[in-house]
């Protein structure tokens, strides 16, 4: 069985990839354990990834972050990886945090370890006040529906074990998946830990959330968290029976 | 109950009903839509054409349903039908999205295995 798969979802991240892959290799990740998932990029993302010698997955059409990361989990499962961690292709996630995430997963036998911006006071890039407000809202909502406080429910830097890989390979939301999946897995009884990390400003590219999609994001994710918690409770009951 | 439906109104709605049927038929002929998904529109066009030709059907039907004004009955039924149609289409779209995602991922995964064999 292989150790840790590093899943790098990438949409038009050609300029950011070389530096990211160098940092991952510097942390001890073998090139064949790093998977760049090209989500229908219009630039040279795929060519850059192939030239760097990493594994690649080239999606024929744009699936969005949910479909892209899910494809990564399926890839990792097929190759018997024990853990998989998402590191975004835009350079926001610092690979220097990987040892801490993996260490926490091994020490606690947790199903998921989140790289969190808000567990402890850390330096690094601060997102806008609107995003911080959204994060606080979803953190409170997840606590309300699951009883568990997650400080950074929107962080995409998440390390998961095989149990969750199998679950996510079957079902993963198409967009803004982090809060919704958290609510579901917490309600279903999976263990989730948080480790303090520093996030960086994105190296290139733009955010998928602008002022127009912010409203859709707020409504859709709120509903997703509530319904996800319900689905998680039903899943827990099914396993108990 | 007000029952004055003018000849002009009947001609207009009759024309619109036939235009809808003709448009949907053209889409089907060009294979842009299957009958499997187009039949509600064909049925709606036929029903509208019948009501335009025989407005007494609408008047009697409205009375039986308790509506004071036939046009209110027509609007209520049309809105209910549209809501149901949209819901059914949402379900269909969701199923197709899942299928497309699965196929896309499977294709990419197969290609990845091929690449790894070559290396």
Interface residues (C-beta under 8 A of the other chain):
Chain A: X37 X55 X56 X57 X58 X59 X60 X61 X63 X67 X70 X71 X74 X75 X78 X174
Chain B: X97 X100 X101 X104 X105 X107 X108 X109 X111 X112 X115 X116
